[in-house]
């Protein structure tokens, strides 16, 4: 009876074991990765564990999708059966051509012995009629045989889902997110673009392989390395296969100013199993005689290349794209924007003060204006995006920072200490490293014991500047210096080139901030924003994953990351904003001095037709005032087998599948956080759900701090109790966090037999709501 009570609490939330144990659906590429609004077209999405795919959902409005088909690699048995079937059809066709049934056909149909097969082959038979249906079946079988076992080297993109996409004529142009809805829930998001230009595309990589198998001569014009005729302006789509290069031929007239901008790494930021960790595209432009006119393998520090070229004479020209080291695969997807397109190469200043108007200087190609006054008066502080429109064409996006601090402009000449520009803290200085070797100096009056912070925003605002920052006293003695400072909130950066320093001033008097480029480069595009003043504690938040799949009535763990700024160390409370009824966030805090915490999300028992879109925010008290920051959904992505990055997503989506059997979730009756004495125990009392199920379960902590364990689980008057124990040699008073409890179906075998089968796999059932805890003396 005791085990029945406990099992009723945790076998619980009505979760079917198979639903929890399954692999999570994931997608690795979509091709093409966008389309022109007002059109209907097909795309292929490559991924894994996509069984039961029913739909694709997009962020934003105006884009709809219909699933056409889902294909996956064949098993060896399926492959052998199809090959035999194809062989029989080929022999049937041959028999019809020769007017008799060949011996091989008889042998294939009857394998009782060589003698009988020979006898059958000599019997006069009227050949079976070859039909159009037979021909169609041969084509279908050959297509399926392309999905042979182990044909795709990377199983993570071995399955394909074909979609028909319809974009409304008034769909907002720009970047969206695409997710597939499968029987197991939502996939991770991928970037998908809504464009305004006509689109051209190479055949999908696997379609090329299929055509080549069927008719090698006919496929010549579709293979990588050959040319496709296009008209500009346009978006060019393709995939690069190993050793391949795609070429697009177009006509141009003298005096045209062409912009050719590739998106490759932008579409799929990180590849986990490739070095350097993304598709490193190169662009080249050739004339009609094959002479190379322009080449680029990146754009400044951005891996995606951009070409700008003025056409010298009328004629035909060729754009070529390939991987820099001739790699390739189906997820080496690209989009190229080509034509006389507006392109912003730099702006100045790189930001402005909230509530004011800032006149921004623009530089670039094919721009309709050279200044812009963006309207960010009521915008939240942070980084926003600017663009300009030329006729019906929109430029690239460039970042623009908005802050609340006072601002000023750098004033030349300030290269030497005697010419240093006086500043009054706190302030943000908008400046430029104008030329090679430029060194900007700023002077301020400091007081002994005061603490100052200086932080550069340049690379994070699309400036090529690689800053180095130094603090010196009046005698020239260096007190602090920094070259590169990691910003864990900048998930797309692999080189954190902006500088940050913090120092306590030793005496009253003048001090100097020296700012330069580490590579001694400069120019009008080398802009920066230098924040100076006392520490300004703050934080950013990320939550992973951005696609959450959970059974109705159950809980699922999520990870929250806190990016603490200027040594902010306080507690952060997490809050669901405008969430649907029945959605509960447990363990809703990031404890002081911690950067990571696992929380749980509990959902209502009834599944939903469409995924829920959730929004969270974090709240903290800093210097006596409440600070509220959004919790940004993100994907934890691996780069090049090793490095991990938190890549922001546009939406946090939750798919609820299957109806839970419980009428109510597990509830904690004990006050939280649970206070566990160092070296002692504490009890957590749980209330059961509405139904009580028979069976036995095991409870186990998931990734707990070392030294915290479950000592035992036992029935209690109102449900059950978990007895937690802490090891005083491994945990110290002051430790805080959340405990995540996994629930497994336990074997009914005798304890002796269980010990003998210690490696026997357990069946996962569910996760309990997070339990906040604190270690006390």
C-alpha positions in Angstrom: 0.0 0.0 0.0 2.9 2.3 0.8 4.4 1.9 -2.7 0.9 2.4 -4.2 0.7 5.8 -2.5 4.1 6.9 -3.7 3.5 5.5 -7.2 0.3 7.4 -7.4 2.2 10.6 -6.9 4.9 10.1 -9.4 3.7 7.5 -12.0 1.6 10.2 -12.0 1.2 12.9 -14.4 -0.1 10.4 -16.9 3.0 10.2 -18.9 3.4 7.3 -21.2 6.8 5.8 -20.8 7.5 5.6 -24.6 6.7 9.3 -25.0 9.3 10.3 -22.5 12.0 7.9 -23.6 11.9 8.9 -27.3 14.6 10.9 -29.0 14.0 14.5 -29.5 13.2 15.6 -33.1 15.8 17.9 -34.6 16.4 19.6 -37.9 19.7 20.5 -39.4 18.9 22.5 -42.6 16.1 23.9 -44.7 16.6 24.3 -48.5 15.9 26.8 -49.9 16.1 28.8 -46.7 13.5 31.3 -47.7 11.5 32.6 -50.6 9.8 35.6 -52.2 6.6 36.8 -50.6 3.5 36.3 -52.7 4.7 33.0 -54.0 4.2 29.2 -53.4 7.2 26.9 -53.6 8.6 23.7 -52.1 11.4 23.3 -49.5 13.2 20.3 -48.1 14.0 20.1 -44.4 16.7 17.7 -43.3 16.8 16.3 -39.8 16.3 13.2 -37.5 13.5 11.6 -35.5 10.9 13.3 -37.6 8.3 10.5 -37.6 4.7 11.7 -37.6 5.5 15.2 -38.9 2.2 17.0 -39.5 3.1 20.7 -39.9 5.6 23.5 -39.9 5.1 26.6 -37.8 6.8 29.9 -38.4 7.4 33.0 -36.2 5.4 36.0 -37.5 2.4 36.0 -39.8 1.8 35.4 -43.5 3.7 32.1 -44.0 1.9 28.8 -44.2 3.2 25.2 -44.9 1.7 21.9 -45.9 3.7 18.6 -45.4 4.1 16.8 -48.8 6.2 13.8 -47.7 8.6 12.4 -45.2 11.4 10.1 -46.2 14.1 8.4 -44.1 16.9 5.9 -44.8 15.8 2.4 -45.5 16.6 -0.5 -43.2 18.9 -3.2 -44.8 15.9 -5.5 -45.2 13.8 -2.9 -46.9 16.7 -2.1 -49.2 17.3 -5.7 -50.2 13.6 -6.3 -50.9 13.4 -3.2 -53.1 16.5 -4.2 -55.0 15.0 -7.7 -55.7 11.7 -6.1 -56.8 13.6 -3.8 -59.1 15.6 -6.7 -60.5 12.3 -8.5 -61.3 10.9 -5.5 -63.0 14.0 -5.1 -65.1 13.9 -8.7 -66.2 10.2 -8.4 -67.0 11.0 -5.5 -69.3 13.8 -7.4 -70.9 11.5 -10.4 -71.4 9.0 -8.3 -73.2 11.8 -6.9 -75.5 13.1 -10.4 -76.4 9.8 -12.2 -76.5 10.3 -14.8 -73.8 10.9 -15.3 -70.1 14.6 -15.3 -69.3 16.1 -18.0 -67.1 17.2 -15.4 -64.6 13.6 -14.4 -64.1 12.5 -18.0 -63.6 15.4 -18.5 -61.1 14.4 -15.4 -59.2 10.8 -16.5 -58.9 11.5 -20.1 -58.0 14.8 -21.1 -56.2 14.1 -24.8 -55.7 17.1 -25.8 -57.7 19.1 -25.2 -60.8 17.5 -28.1 -62.8 14.0 -26.9 -62.2 15.0 -23.3 -63.1 16.5 -24.5 -66.4 13.4 -26.4 -67.2 11.2 -23.3 -66.6 13.5 -21.2 -68.8 13.0 -23.5 -71.8 9.2 -23.5 -71.5 7.6 -21.2 -74.1 5.9 -18.3 -72.3 4.1 -15.3 -73.6 6.0 -12.3 -72.3 4.2 -10.2 -69.8 3.1 -6.8 -71.2 5.3 -3.9 -70.0 3.0 -1.1 -68.7 3.2 2.5 -67.8 2.6 1.5 -64.2 5.6 -0.8 -64.4 7.7 2.1 -65.6 6.4 4.4 -62.9 7.2 1.7 -60.3 10.8 1.4 -61.5 11.3 5.2 -61.1 9.8 5.1 -57.6 12.0 2.2 -56.5 15.1 3.8 -57.9 14.2 7.0 -55.9 13.8 5.0 -52.7 17.0 3.1 -53.2 18.8 6.4 -52.9 17.9 6.2 -49.2 20.1 3.2 -48.8 21.4 2.4 -45.3 24.5 4.5 -44.4 24.3 6.5 -47.6 24.1 9.7 -45.6 27.3 10.1 -43.6 25.6 12.3 -41.1 22.5 10.7 -39.5 21.4 14.0 -38.0 20.2 15.2 -41.4 19.4 11.8 -43.0 15.6 12.3 -42.9 13.8 14.7 -45.3 10.5 16.4 -45.0 9.2 18.1 -48.1 7.0 21.2 -47.5 4.9 23.3 -49.8 5.3 26.9 -48.5 2.8 29.7 -49.3 3.8 33.3 -48.5 1.2 36.0 -48.4 1.9 39.0 -50.6 1.8 41.2 -47.6 4.1 39.0 -45.4 6.5 41.1 -43.5 10.0 40.8 -45.1 12.8 39.6 -42.9 14.0 36.7 -40.9 11.7 34.1 -39.4 12.0 30.9 -37.5 10.8 27.5 -38.9 10.0 24.5 -36.7 8.5 21.2 -37.6 5.6 19.7 -35.6 6.1 15.9 -35.2 4.6 13.1 -33.2 7.3 13.7 -30.6 6.7 17.5 -30.5 8.5 20.5 -31.9 11.9 20.6 -33.5 14.6 23.2 -32.8 14.2 26.4 -34.9 16.0 27.3 -38.1 16.3 30.6 -39.8 13.9 31.1 -42.7 13.8 34.3 -44.8 10.9 36.2 -46.3 12.3 38.1 -49.3 11.1 40.6 -51.9 13.4 39.8 -54.8 12.9 37.0 -57.5 14.5 33.8 -56.4 16.6 31.2 -58.3 17.7 27.9 -57.0 19.9 24.9 -57.8 18.3 21.5 -57.5 18.3 20.0 -54.0 21.5 18.0 -53.5 19.8 14.6 -53.2 17.7 15.3 -56.3 20.9 15.8 -58.2 22.1 12.4 -57.0 18.8 10.8 -58.0 19.0 12.2 -61.5 22.6 11.2 -61.9 21.8 7.6 -61.0 18.9 7.5 -63.5 20.5 9.3 -66.4 24.1 10.6 -65.9 24.1 12.6 -69.2 20.8 14.4 -68.5 22.0 15.6 -65.1 25.1 17.4 -66.4 23.4 20.8 -66.3 22.2 20.3 -62.8 25.4 19.2 -61.1 27.5 21.5 -58.9 30.2 23.2 -60.9 28.0 24.2 -63.8 26.2 27.4 -64.5 22.6 28.6 -64.2 21.3 31.6 -66.1 19.7 34.3 -64.0 18.5 37.9 -64.2 19.4 40.5 -61.5 18.4 41.6 -59.0 17.7 38.2 -57.4 18.2 35.9 -54.5 20.3 32.8 -55.5 19.8 29.6 -53.5 21.9 26.4 -53.4 23.7 23.7 -51.5 27.4 22.9 -51.8 28.4 19.3 -52.0 32.0 18.0 -51.4 34.4 19.6 -53.9 31.5 21.5 -55.6 31.1 25.1 -56.8 27.9 26.7 -58.0 28.0 29.3 -60.7 25.3 31.8 -61.9 25.6 33.6 -65.2 23.9 37.0 -65.7 24.0 40.0 -68.1 25.2 43.4 -66.8 25.7 46.8 -68.3 28.6 49.3 -67.9 28.5 51.4 -64.8 26.3 49.1 -62.7 27.3 49.0 -59.0 26.8 45.4 -58.0 26.5 44.1 -54.5 26.8 40.3 -54.1 26.2 39.3 -50.4 26.2 35.7 -49.3 24.3 34.3 -46.3 25.7 30.9 -45.2 27.0 31.0 -41.7 24.1 33.4 -40.9 21.6 30.6 -41.9 23.2 27.9 -39.8 25.5 29.5 -37.2 27.2 26.4 -35.9 27.9 22.9 -37.3 28.8 20.6 -34.4 30.9 18.2 -36.6 32.8 20.5 -38.9 35.8 22.8 -38.5 35.8 25.8 -38.2 32.2 25.0 -37.2 30.2 26.5 -40.1 30.0 26.6 -43.9 32.9 29.0 -44.8 31.7 30.3 -48.2 33.8 32.2 -50.7 32.5 34.4 -53.5 34.2 35.2 -56.8 33.1 37.2 -59.8 34.3 36.3 -63.4 33.9 37.9 -66.7 32.7 36.0 -69.8 36.3 34.9 -70.6 36.8 33.4 -67.2 39.0 36.2 -65.7 38.5 36.7 -62.0 37.4 40.2 -61.3 36.7 40.1 -57.5 37.0 37.6 -54.7 36.2 37.5 -51.0 36.2 34.8 -48.3 34.6 36.9 -45.6 33.4 40.4 -44.9 35.7 42.0 -42.4 35.3 39.7 -39.3 32.0 38.2 -40.6 32.5 34.7 -42.2 29.9 35.4 -44.9 31.5 37.2 -47.9 30.3 40.3 -49.6 31.5 41.7 -53.0 31.1 45.2 -54.4 32.0 45.8 -58.1 31.5 48.4 -60.7 30.8 46.8 -64.1 33.4 48.0 -66.6 31.6 47.1 -69.8 28.4 45.4 -71.1 28.5 41.7 -71.2 27.9 38.5 -69.3 29.4 37.8 -65.9 29.5 34.8 -63.5 29.1 34.5 -59.8 30.8 31.5 -58.1 30.3 30.2 -54.6 32.1 27.3 -52.9 33.5 26.3 -49.5 36.9 27.7 -48.8 38.4 24.2 -48.3 36.1 22.4 -50.7 33.9 20.7 -48.0 30.3 20.2 -48.6 27.1 18.5 -47.5 23.4 19.0 -47.7 23.4 21.4 -44.8 26.0 23.7 -46.6 23.0 25.9 -47.6 23.4 29.5 -48.9 21.4 32.5 -50.1 23.1 35.2 -52.2 21.5 38.6 -52.7 22.8 40.1 -55.9 22.1 43.3 -57.9 22.3 47.0 -57.5 21.2 46.7 -53.9 21.6 49.2 -51.0 24.2 48.0 -48.6 25.3 49.8 -45.4 29.0 49.3 -44.6 29.1 51.5 -41.5 27.2 54.0 -39.4 28.3 56.7 -37.0 27.6 57.1 -34.1 26.9 53.5 -33.3 24.2 54.4 -30.8 22.3 57.1 -29.0 20.6 58.1 -25.8 17.1 56.9 -25.1 14.5 59.7 -25.4 16.6 61.8 -27.8 17.0 62.0 -31.6 20.4 61.0 -33.0 21.6 62.0 -36.5 23.3 59.0 -37.9 25.9 59.2 -40.7 25.6 56.3 -43.2 28.3 54.9 -45.5 27.9 52.1 -48.0 26.9 51.3 -51.6 23.8 52.2 -53.6 22.4 54.1 -50.6 19.5 56.6 -51.2 20.6 58.9 -48.3 23.8 59.5 -46.4 22.1 60.4 -43.0 19.3 58.9 -41.0 17.5 60.0 -37.8 16.2 56.8 -36.2 13.2 56.9 -33.9 14.1 55.1 -30.8 12.8 57.6 -28.3 10.6 55.1 -26.4 12.7 52.0 -27.2 14.1 49.8 -24.4 17.8 50.0 -23.8 19.8 47.5 -25.8 20.7 46.8 -29.4 18.2 47.6 -32.2 18.5 47.3 -36.0 18.7 50.0 -38.6 18.1 49.7 -42.4 17.4 51.9 -45.4 15.1 51.4 -48.4 15.9 52.2 -52.0 12.8 52.0 -54.1 11.5 48.5 -53.3 14.8 47.1 -52.0 15.8 47.1 -48.3 19.4 47.2 -47.2 21.2 44.9 -44.8 20.5 45.4 -41.1 23.0 47.2 -38.9 23.0 47.3 -35.1 22.3 50.5 -33.2 22.7 50.7 -29.4 20.3 52.6 -27.2 21.3 53.6 -23.6 20.2 55.9 -20.8 23.6 57.4 -19.9 24.7 60.8 -21.1 26.7 60.8 -24.3 29.4 62.8 -26.0 31.5 62.6 -29.2 35.2 61.9 -29.4 37.2 65.0 -30.3 40.4 64.9 -32.3 43.3 65.3 -31.9 43.6 63.3 -28.7 46.5 61.0 -29.4 48.9 62.2 -26.8 48.5 62.6 -23.0 48.8 66.4 -23.2 46.0 66.4 -25.8 43.7 64.0 -23.9 40.0 64.8 -24.1 38.5 65.6 -20.8 35.4 63.6 -19.9 33.0 63.7 -16.9 31.7 60.3 -15.7 29.4 58.6 -16.2 29.2 59.0 -19.9 29.3 57.1 -23.2 31.9 58.4 -25.7 31.1 57.8 -29.4 34.3 57.8 -31.4 36.3 56.3 -34.2 39.8 55.0 -34.7 40.2 57.2 -37.8 43.4 55.9 -39.2 46.1 53.2 -38.8 48.0 53.8 -35.5 45.3 56.2 -34.1 45.3 56.2 -30.2 42.4 58.0 -28.5 43.0 59.3 -24.9 40.5 60.5 -22.4 41.2 62.2 -19.1 39.1 62.3 -16.0 39.4 63.3 -12.3 39.3 60.4 -9.9 39.1 60.0 -6.1 41.0 57.5 -4.0 39.0 54.3 -3.4 36.4 54.9 -6.0 35.8 52.2 -8.5 35.5 52.8 -12.2 34.4 50.6 -15.2 35.3 51.2 -18.9 33.7 49.0 -21.5 34.0 49.1 -25.3 31.2 48.3 -27.7 32.5 48.0 -31.2 32.7 44.5 -32.5 29.3 43.8 -31.0 28.0 46.7 -33.0 29.4 45.5 -36.3 32.6 47.6 -36.2 35.8 45.8 -37.4 37.7 47.4 -34.5 39.6 45.0 -32.3 40.0 47.2 -29.2 42.7 47.3 -26.5 42.0 49.5 -23.5 44.4 50.7 -20.8 44.1 52.8 -17.6 47.1 54.9 -16.5 47.8 57.5 -13.8 49.3 60.9 -14.4 52.8 59.5 -14.3 52.0 57.0 -17.0 51.9 53.9 -14.7 49.5 51.3 -16.0 46.8 50.4 -13.5 44.6 48.0 -15.6 44.4 46.8 -19.2 42.3 44.5 -21.3 42.2 43.3 -24.9 39.4 40.8 -25.3 36.5 40.3 -22.8 34.1 37.4 -23.2 30.4 38.4 -23.4 28.4 35.2 -22.9 25.3 36.9 -24.1 26.8 37.3 -27.6 26.1 33.8 -28.8 27.1 34.4 -32.4 30.5 35.7 -31.6 33.6 33.4 -31.7 36.1 36.3 -31.2 35.1 38.5 -28.3 37.1 41.5 -29.5 35.6 44.2 -27.2 37.5 45.4 -24.1 36.4 45.7 -20.5 38.3 46.8 -17.4 37.4 47.6 -13.8 39.7 49.2 -11.3 39.8 50.9 -7.9 41.7 54.2 -8.0 44.6 54.4 -5.6 44.6 58.2 -5.1 43.0 61.5 -6.0 44.1 63.0 -9.2 43.9 62.7 -13.0 43.6 59.4 -14.8 43.8 58.4 -18.5 42.0 55.9 -20.6 43.9 54.8 -23.7 41.9 53.2 -26.5 43.4 51.7 -29.7 43.1 48.9 -32.3 45.3 45.9 -31.5 46.1 45.4 -35.2 46.9 49.2 -35.7 44.1 49.4 -38.3 41.6 52.2 -38.6 39.2 54.1 -40.9 35.7 55.6 -40.9 34.1 52.3 -40.2 36.2 51.7 -37.0 33.6 53.2 -34.7 33.2 52.5 -31.0 31.1 53.4 -27.9 33.2 53.6 -24.7 31.1 53.4 -21.6 32.8 54.9 -18.5 31.8 55.5 -15.0 31.1 53.7 -11.7 30.0 50.0 -11.9 26.5 49.6 -13.2 25.3 46.2 -12.0 22.9 44.5 -14.4 22.1 41.2 -16.0 20.8 39.4 -19.1 19.0 36.0 -19.1 18.8 33.1 -21.5 16.6 30.0 -21.3 17.4 26.7 -23.1 15.9 25.1 -25.2 13.6 27.4 -27.2 11.4 24.4 -28.3 9.9 22.5 -25.4 8.0 19.2 -25.7 6.0 17.9 -22.8 3.2 15.5 -22.1 -0.1 17.0 -20.8 0.0 17.4 -17.0 3.8 16.8 -16.8 6.9 18.8 -15.9 9.9 19.3 -18.1 13.4 20.7 -17.0 14.8 23.9 -18.6 18.1 25.7 -18.0 18.4 29.4 -17.3 21.7 31.2 -17.8 22.4 34.5 -16.1 24.9 36.9 -17.8 25.9 39.1 -14.8 27.4 42.5 -15.5 29.7 44.7 -13.5 29.8 41.9 -10.8 26.1 41.9 -10.1 25.7 39.0 -7.7 22.1 39.2 -6.3 19.1 36.8 -6.6 17.1 37.0 -9.8 13.4 36.0 -9.6 11.9 34.4 -12.8 8.3 35.2 -13.7 6.0 33.9 -16.4 4.3 36.8 -18.3 0.7 36.4 -19.4 0.9 32.6 -19.3 -2.1 30.4 -20.1 -3.9 28.9 -17.1 -2.3 25.8 -15.6 1.3 26.6 -16.8 3.5 26.7 -13.7 7.2 27.6 -13.4 8.9 25.9 -10.5 12.3 26.8 -9.0 11.7 30.2 -10.4 15.0 31.9 -9.3 18.6 32.3 -10.1 20.3 32.2 -6.7 22.9 34.9 -5.8 26.4 34.5 -7.2 25.2 31.7 -9.6 25.2 31.9 -13.4 23.1 28.7 -14.2 20.0 27.1 -12.7 17.7 24.4 -13.8 13.9 25.0 -13.4 10.9 23.1 -14.4 7.8 24.0 -16.4 4.5 22.2 -15.6 1.7 22.3 -18.2 -2.0 21.6 -18.0 -3.2 18.0 -18.7 -5.1 18.8 -21.9 -3.0 18.9 -25.1 -3.2 21.9 -27.3 -3.7 22.1 -31.1 -1.1 24.7 -31.6 2.2 25.2 -29.6 2.0 27.8 -26.8 4.2 30.8 -27.0 5.6 31.7 -23.6 7.4 34.8 -22.3 9.4 35.1 -19.1 11.2 38.0 -17.4 13.7 38.2 -14.6 13.5 40.7 -11.7 16.1 41.8 -9.3 16.7 44.6 -6.8 19.8 46.6 -7.7 20.8 49.7 -5.6 17.3 49.8 -4.1 15.4 49.7 -7.4 13.7 46.9 -9.3 15.3 46.0 -12.6 13.4 43.9 -15.0 15.0 42.1 -18.0 13.5 39.7 -20.6 14.4 36.0 -20.5 15.6 35.4 -24.1 15.0 31.9 -25.5 18.1 30.3 -26.9 19.6 27.1 -28.4 22.7 25.5 -26.9 24.7 24.9 -30.0 28.1 23.1 -30.4 30.8 24.4 -32.7 33.5 22.2 -34.2 33.1 19.2 -31.7 33.9 21.3 -28.6 32.8 24.9 -28.2 29.3 25.7 -27.0 27.3 28.9 -27.7 23.9 30.2 -26.5 22.3 31.3 -29.8 19.2 33.5 -29.3 15.9 32.5 -30.8 12.9 34.6 -31.5 10.3 32.6 -29.6 9.9 30.2 -26.7 7.5 27.5 -28.0 5.9 24.8 -25.9 4.1 21.8 -27.5 1.8 19.8 -25.2 1.0 16.3 -26.5 -1.1 13.5 -25.2 -3.6 13.8 -22.4 -2.3 13.1 -18.9 -4.1 10.7 -16.6 -3.6 12.8 -13.5 -6.2 15.4 -12.7 -3.7 17.6 -10.9 0.1 17.9 -10.8 2.3 17.0 -7.8 2.4 19.7 -5.2 5.0 20.5 -2.5 3.5 20.9 0.9 6.8 21.9 2.5 7.9 25.5 2.4 10.6 26.3 -0.1 13.5 26.7 -0.3 14.1 23.4 1.6 16.8 24.2 4.2 19.2 21.2 4.4 21.7 21.3 7.3 25.3 20.7 6.2 25.9 17.1 7.1 22.2 16.6 7.9 18.8 15.8 6.4 15.6 17.6 5.4 12.2 16.3 4.5 10.2 17.3 1.4 6.5 16.5 1.7 4.6 16.0 -1.6 0.8 15.9 -2.2 -0.4 13.2 -4.6 -2.4 13.9 -7.8 -6.0 13.0 -8.0 -5.5 9.4 -9.1 -3.5 6.7 -7.4 -1.8 4.1 -9.6 -0.2 0.8 -8.6 3.4 0.0 -9.3 6.8 0.8 -8.0 9.0 3.8 -8.9 12.5 5.1 -8.3 13.4 8.7 -7.6 16.8 10.0 -8.6 18.3 13.5 -8.5 19.3 14.8 -11.9 22.7 16.6 -12.0 22.6 17.6 -8.3 25.5 19.4 -6.6 28.0 16.9 -5.4 27.2 15.8 -1.9 23.4 16.1 -2.0 21.5 12.8 -2.3 18.0 11.2 -1.8 18.3 9.1 1.3 14.9 7.5 1.0 11.3 8.0 0.0 8.5 7.0 2.3 4.7 7.4 2.6 3.3 10.3 4.7 -0.1 11.2 6.0 -0.9 13.5 3.0 1.2 11.8 0.4 4.9 11.0 0.5 8.1 12.4 1.8 11.5 12.6 0.2 14.4 12.6 2.7 17.3 14.6 1.4 20.8 14.3 2.8 23.9 16.6 2.4 27.5 15.5 2.9 29.3 18.1 5.0 32.6 17.3 3.4 31.3 18.2 -0.1 28.7 21.0 0.4 29.1 24.1 2.4 26.5 26.4 4.0 25.2 29.1 1.7 24.9 26.8 -1.4 21.5 27.4 -3.1 19.8 26.1 -6.2 17.1 23.8 -7.5 16.9 20.0 -7.3 15.5 18.2 -10.3 14.0 14.7 -9.5 13.7 12.1 -12.3 11.2 9.3 -11.9 11.9 5.8 -13.2 9.8 2.7 -13.3 11.5 0.2 -10.9 11.8 -3.5 -11.5 9.7 -5.8 -9.4 12.6 -8.2 -9.1 13.9 -9.1 -5.6 16.6 -6.8 -4.3 19.3 -9.5 -4.7 18.4 -9.9 -8.3 18.4 -6.2 -8.8 21.9 -5.9 -7.4 23.0 -8.7 -9.8 21.6 -6.8 -12.7 22.9 -3.4 -11.8 23.3 -2.4 -15.4 19.7 -3.2 -16.4 18.2 -0.2 -18.1 15.5 1.7 -16.3 12.3 3.1 -17.8 12.1 6.9 -17.4 8.6 8.1 -16.5 8.7 11.8 -15.8 10.3 14.7 -13.9 9.0 16.3 -10.6 8.6 20.1 -10.3 11.9 21.7 -9.3 12.7 21.8 -5.6 14.5 25.0 -4.4 17.0 24.3 -1.7 19.6 26.0 0.6 22.4 24.5 2.6 22.4 25.9 6.1 24.9 25.5 9.0 
